[in-house]
Amino acid sequence: MLNAMSSQASPSLTSALLRAPTRGYALPALVLLSSLLLVFLYWRGAQQSELRAAYAEFVSETEGITKLLRQRLLNYELVIRGGVSLFASVERPSAAQWKDYVDGLDIDKHFPALAGLGFVPYLDQGELRALQQAMRETGEGPLVIRPEGVRNRYGPLLYLQPSIPSNREAIGYDMFSEPARKAAMAGAAESGAARMTQPVQLMPATRWSAPGLMLYVPVYRGQTPKTVAQRWQALQGWVCMPLDTRAFIDEILRTTPGRIGLTISDAANNGQQVYPGVPTGDKGTPLFERTTELDVYGRHWQLHFSSEAQGGLLAGPPELLAVLIIGVIASLLLSGITLALARTESMAQLKAAQMSESYRRSELRFRNAMRYSASGKALLDHNGTIVEANPSLATILGSTPELLVGELFTRRFVGGQDEVSDGWTPGQGVRRIMRRLHRMDGEVRDLQLTYAPVPGNIGQDVASLVEVEDVTERLRAQAQEQALNRLLEARVAMRTRELTHANQELESFAYSVSHDLRTPLRSIEGFSRLLAERYSDRVDSEGRDYLARVRNAAGRMDELIEALLRMSRVSRSTLTWATLDLSLIAHDVIGELREADPQRQALVEIEPGLQATGDAALVRNLLQNLLDNAWKFTSGREKAHIVFGRGAQHAEQVEFFIRDNGAGFSPEYAGKLFRPFQRLHSQQEFPGYGIGLASVRRIIERHGGTIRAESKLGEGVTFWFTLPKKGARTED
């Protein structure tokens, strides 16, 4: 019956929609099409004129960019020529002279795309050894050649200023060993002019791995020879310039008035990209494209220019677009007014049909919800008598829907009385209660009843809807779950006691073993010392060295055992809670560090008024480890900087941080930082045993807090940790 009623409703709505009046539609449609066509023809002609003017402007801008590119390259060549002229007054400038010259150029301000200015000598094996010996004697440091290997000729990078980390790492790289650089260096030496490489990695084997170009200018002894053979014989080396291609081209494009995309490729090197280009900010096919060629320093470049993406029919200046929009809007308004008058009557008829169909479907949904619901439902009158019941309620009560009609709903419940006597009336809203039911077969079930007010049809006595849900099985399951939870809690408490006892036995065992290991270590150290003192004349130098190593190893082992004992005491000691002035403790620790290392110059900032609650001895141990860690790892900084301050505050905890600008570490190793004996730096760089941060974490955890570290290699580290607030108490 439901499907039949639904199928009858669809044709009625469809016919109501099709009854919309169609007379008078022809004239509005003709007016709309004519006006749109006239507006489009006018706008299209004006657009073509604007596009021709835009293309001429685009060509002019691309030619300007090409000239500017050539001019900027000439400026950079003048810089490198100045470096060559320095060799006219000095046969080979010293590192200090080269630095003074480059500093005078003010590269960062005037040449931002220039990575530096360097000198590459042209050496055979004997000249290379002589140069290395001379640098060691003058204290300029060892010149390590990379890549290793024996070659007939070398072109190592000797100077590269300004002295930044990536430039210092590149010193000693043999550029003459790489084919791309060797080709440009050979071309410069044979021609006597500047030559540029194909795109290469600027600083191989350094932290600067950006692609770029290398420009070389030869340096000869005396005047430039005339023949190629004479030039190779008089060649002293090359002045080189690493050029960041992207920064160089971006600087040029920023000076152009329009938004033009540029891609540069090396035609002589199978179209290898010199500059991959930047997006113009739009998506789609460019409106204009143009390709030009440029010969620079032995390279043949192809420059491909592109404008912003075409806008289709809407491409053009805002004035033309405004004319088009106004014309379209006027046409649409004119036709819309005509259509609105024609559709008024049909919309009124359609609304009436929709309201009738909506009421019929609403009634049908309610009846189907009653009939097919898995929960028992019944309509009750004001006296609590069943007016209508669904099959699910009949199944729960052990009856049929027909027999339930006219029966008092609460008659079958234990202690049953009607709901009116309970003080509840249908107008008071939703009510939920639990009742027990005696079925006809004698079984007792638990039911949840939900009463809600429901209005009936006019002339029908319907006051409320009651929903009945059999929750007998659910209540039984909840009782079983509660019993299982109590059993599980008892087992967890027992396992916790066993784990605590095992941890205490393990700590006692570690403490005992650490003490027992010291006796043989003292014997090793004592007998080694006696052997060195009494029999030193009978033992050669190699034997004495072995004895010294044995004593040093025993001493390191003793220190490791002492560190283990300290970490064990951190876990075993009883906490004594007190309010602590962390700022005062930090000042004391820094004072001790300055007394132990009076030569260190470090800026230490400690925020005043830092307070927390904790064990005084353990918290001092915590700050001493973290501040000593910062003091140690900033030893290589010329301007060491350490900060101790406060972060966010939570309900029971307050967050603190200790930051330094030391060596830092790679973020991927942060998980190993707080493990015992885990070290991220070698013993030669920074001495230690890897116990301090493990002790710090145990102290923090005993105070109920957390600790984490944030760092990047070479950029310092920040330790974030939490402690209880002032006045808070935490059970140990």
Buried (B, 14 or more C-beta within 10 A) or exposed (E): EEEEEEEEBEEEBEEBEEEBEEEEBEEBEEBBEEBBEEBBEBBEEBBEEBBEEBBEBBEEBBEBBBEBBEEBBEEBBEBBEBBBEBBEEEEBBEBEBBBEBBEEBEBEEEBEBBBBBBBBBBBEEEEBEEBBEEBEEEEEEEBEBBEEEEBEBBBBBBBBBBBEEBBEBBBBBBBBBBEBBBBBBBBBBBBBBBBBBBBBBBBBEBEBEBBBBBBBBBBBEEEEBEEEEEBBEBBBBBBBBBBBBBBBBBBBBEEBEBBBBBBBBBBEBEEEBBBBBBEBEBEEEBBBEBEBEBEBBBBEBBBBBBBBBBEEEEBBEEEBBEBBBEBBEEBBEBBEEBBEEBBEEBEEEBEEBEEEBEEBEEEBEEEEEBBEBEBBBBBBBEEBBBBBBBBBBBBBBBBEBEEBBEBBBBEBBEEBEBBEEEEBBBEEEEBEEEBEBBEEEEEEBBBBBBBEBBEBEEEEEBBBBBBBBBBBEEEEEEEEEEEEEEEEEEEEEEEEEEEEEEEEEEBEEBBEEBEEBBEEBEEBBEEBBEBBEEEEEEBEEEBBEEBEEBBEBBEBBBEBBBBBBBBBBBBEBEBEBEBBBBBEBBBEBBEEBBEEEEEEEBEBEBBEEBBBBBBBBBBBBBBBBBBBBBBBBBBEBEEBBBBBBBEEEEEBBBBBBBBBBBBBBEEEEBEEBBEBEBBBBEEEBBEBBBBBBBBBBBBBBBBBBEBEBBBEBEEBBBBBBBBBBEEBEBEE
